[in-house]
């Protein structure tokens, strides 16, 4: 058995897991459980369903790990698997996708600022949830997960130009809807 450390790539770990060193799969779970849980929260909007989703995704990942062909980064393969599983799990039920609940450093923020930030977050989340699903998906992956247009394309199979257009249109709609609210000057987008 060979050594794995924090500098080992996902691909190195996966290769060893495929060769039978299954205990190393724990490193993959440790690296990505927060990201997968975050996808679950955006899709299901509650802790219990997101927790179940995370467990299901890692179980599926372990079962299908030999299907990873090292043709791209493992994290994209995993994210795509999680996204597809989430969409399939939602089925034909239309659910709103929400913002990830941030963990705020309460030591550096006053109660007034915390309250204002939470109000702005709630208004923004409500407006994002009102967007058409195609806009929400692109916006979520682009802004909240930090994926590039190409990476979103690899996961969703939505054409890159459509993704760009959806992000632009979503931002335009949000700017119009936020006008006149306390979230009007929210400029992280």
C-alpha positions as CSV (number, residue, x, y, z in Angstrom):
1,X,0.0,0.0,0.0
2,X,1.3,3.4,-0.9
3,X,1.2,6.6,1.0
4,X,-1.5,9.2,0.5
5,X,-1.2,12.7,1.9
6,X,-3.0,16.1,1.6
7,X,-0.9,16.7,-1.6
8,X,-2.1,13.6,-3.4
9,X,-4.4,14.4,-6.2
10,X,-7.9,13.1,-6.4
11,X,-6.9,11.1,-9.5
12,X,-4.1,9.4,-7.6
13,X,-6.4,8.4,-4.8
14,X,-9.1,7.2,-7.1
15,X,-6.6,5.1,-9.0
16,X,-5.6,3.4,-5.8
17,X,-9.2,2.9,-4.7
18,X,-10.0,1.2,-8.1
19,X,-7.0,-1.1,-7.5
20,X,-8.4,-2.2,-4.2
21,X,-7.3,0.2,-1.6
22,X,-10.9,1.0,-0.7
23,X,-10.0,2.6,2.7
24,X,-8.6,5.5,0.7
25,X,-12.1,6.5,-0.5
26,X,-12.4,8.2,2.9
27,X,-10.0,10.9,1.6
28,X,-12.4,11.6,-1.3
29,X,-15.4,11.9,1.1
30,X,-13.4,14.2,3.4
31,X,-12.5,16.5,0.5
32,X,-15.9,16.7,-1.1
33,X,-18.6,16.1,1.6
34,X,-19.2,19.8,2.2
35,X,-19.5,20.6,-1.6
36,X,-21.9,17.7,-2.2
37,X,-23.9,18.7,0.9
38,X,-24.1,22.2,-0.5
39,X,-25.5,21.0,-3.8
40,X,-28.0,19.0,-1.8
41,X,-29.0,22.2,0.2
42,X,-29.5,24.1,-3.1
43,X,-31.7,21.4,-4.5
44,X,-33.7,20.2,-1.5
45,X,-33.5,23.2,0.9
46,X,-33.4,21.1,4.1
47,X,-30.8,19.5,6.2
48,X,-32.2,15.9,6.3
49,X,-32.8,15.6,2.6
50,X,-29.3,17.1,1.9
51,X,-27.7,14.8,4.3
52,X,-29.4,11.8,2.7
53,X,-28.5,13.1,-0.7
54,X,-24.8,13.4,0.3
55,X,-24.7,9.8,1.6
56,X,-26.4,8.6,-1.6
57,X,-23.9,10.4,-3.8
58,X,-20.9,9.0,-2.1
59,X,-22.4,5.5,-2.2
60,X,-23.1,5.9,-5.9
61,X,-19.6,7.3,-6.4
62,X,-18.0,4.3,-4.7
63,X,-20.2,1.9,-6.7
64,X,-19.3,3.6,-10.0
65,X,-15.7,4.7,-9.3
66,X,-14.3,2.2,-11.8
67,X,-16.3,4.1,-14.5
68,X,-14.2,7.2,-13.9
69,X,-11.8,7.1,-16.9
70,X,-9.4,9.9,-15.9
71,X,-10.5,11.9,-18.9
72,X,-11.0,15.0,-16.9
73,X,-10.7,16.2,-13.3
74,X,-12.3,13.8,-10.8
75,X,-14.1,16.7,-9.1
76,X,-16.0,17.5,-12.2
77,X,-17.0,13.8,-12.6
78,X,-18.2,13.8,-9.0
79,X,-20.1,17.0,-9.3
80,X,-21.8,15.8,-12.5
81,X,-22.7,12.6,-10.8
82,X,-24.1,14.5,-7.9
83,X,-26.0,17.0,-10.1
84,X,-27.6,14.2,-12.2
85,X,-28.5,12.2,-9.0
86,X,-30.1,15.3,-7.6
87,X,-32.1,16.1,-10.7
88,X,-33.2,12.5,-10.9
89,X,-34.2,12.5,-7.3
90,X,-36.3,15.6,-7.7
91,X,-38.0,13.9,-10.6
92,X,-40.9,15.8,-12.0
93,X,-41.4,17.6,-8.7
94,X,-40.6,21.3,-9.2
95,X,-38.7,22.5,-6.1
96,X,-37.0,25.8,-5.6
97,X,-33.2,26.0,-5.5
98,X,-32.0,28.1,-2.6
99,X,-28.8,29.8,-1.6
100,X,-26.4,28.0,0.6
101,X,-26.7,29.1,4.2
102,X,-23.5,30.9,4.9
103,X,-21.8,30.4,8.3
104,X,-21.1,33.9,9.4
105,X,-18.3,35.0,11.6
106,X,-20.5,36.5,14.3
107,X,-17.5,38.0,16.2
108,X,-16.7,40.4,13.4
109,X,-20.3,41.6,12.7
110,X,-22.6,43.6,14.8
111,X,-26.2,42.4,15.4
112,X,-27.6,45.2,13.2
113,X,-25.3,44.3,10.4
114,X,-26.0,40.6,10.8
115,X,-29.8,41.3,10.7
116,X,-29.4,43.5,7.6
117,X,-27.2,40.8,5.9
118,X,-29.8,38.1,6.7
119,X,-32.6,40.3,5.3
120,X,-30.7,40.9,2.1
121,X,-29.8,37.2,1.8
122,X,-33.5,36.3,2.3
123,X,-34.7,38.8,-0.3
124,X,-32.0,37.7,-2.8
125,X,-32.8,34.0,-2.1
126,X,-36.5,34.6,-2.7
127,X,-35.8,36.4,-6.0
128,X,-33.4,33.7,-7.2
129,X,-36.0,31.1,-6.3
130,X,-38.5,32.9,-8.5
131,X,-36.2,32.7,-11.5
132,X,-36.9,30.1,-14.2
133,X,-35.1,26.8,-13.4
134,X,-32.7,27.1,-16.3
135,X,-31.5,30.5,-15.0
136,X,-31.3,29.3,-11.4
137,X,-29.1,26.3,-12.3
138,X,-26.6,28.3,-14.3
139,X,-26.5,31.1,-11.7
140,X,-26.0,28.7,-8.9
141,X,-23.2,26.8,-10.5
142,X,-21.5,30.0,-11.8
143,X,-21.7,32.3,-8.7
144,X,-22.3,30.1,-5.8
145,X,-20.1,27.1,-6.8
146,X,-17.6,29.2,-8.7
147,X,-17.6,26.9,-11.8
148,X,-16.6,28.2,-15.2
149,X,-19.0,28.2,-18.2
150,X,-17.1,25.2,-19.6
151,X,-17.3,23.3,-16.4
152,X,-21.1,24.0,-16.1
153,X,-21.4,22.7,-19.7
154,X,-19.6,19.5,-18.8
155,X,-21.9,18.9,-15.9
156,X,-25.3,19.9,-17.4
157,X,-24.7,19.6,-21.1
158,X,-26.2,23.0,-21.6
159,X,-24.4,24.8,-24.4
160,X,-21.8,27.3,-23.2
161,X,-23.4,30.3,-25.0
162,X,-26.8,29.3,-23.5
163,X,-25.2,29.3,-20.0
164,X,-23.7,32.7,-20.6
165,X,-27.0,34.0,-21.8
166,X,-28.9,32.5,-18.8
167,X,-26.4,34.0,-16.3
168,X,-26.7,37.4,-18.0
169,X,-30.5,37.3,-18.2
170,X,-30.7,36.1,-14.6
171,X,-28.6,39.0,-13.4
172,X,-30.6,41.4,-15.4
173,X,-33.9,40.1,-14.0
174,X,-32.5,40.2,-10.4
175,X,-31.3,43.7,-10.8
176,X,-34.8,44.8,-11.9
177,X,-36.5,42.9,-9.2
178,X,-34.2,44.1,-6.4
179,X,-34.6,47.8,-7.4
180,X,-36.2,49.6,-4.5
181,X,-35.4,47.0,-1.9
182,X,-32.7,47.0,0.7
183,X,-30.9,44.4,-1.5
184,X,-30.7,46.8,-4.4
185,X,-27.1,47.6,-3.8
186,X,-26.0,44.0,-3.3
187,X,-23.1,43.8,-5.7
188,X,-21.5,40.4,-5.3
189,X,-22.9,39.5,-8.7
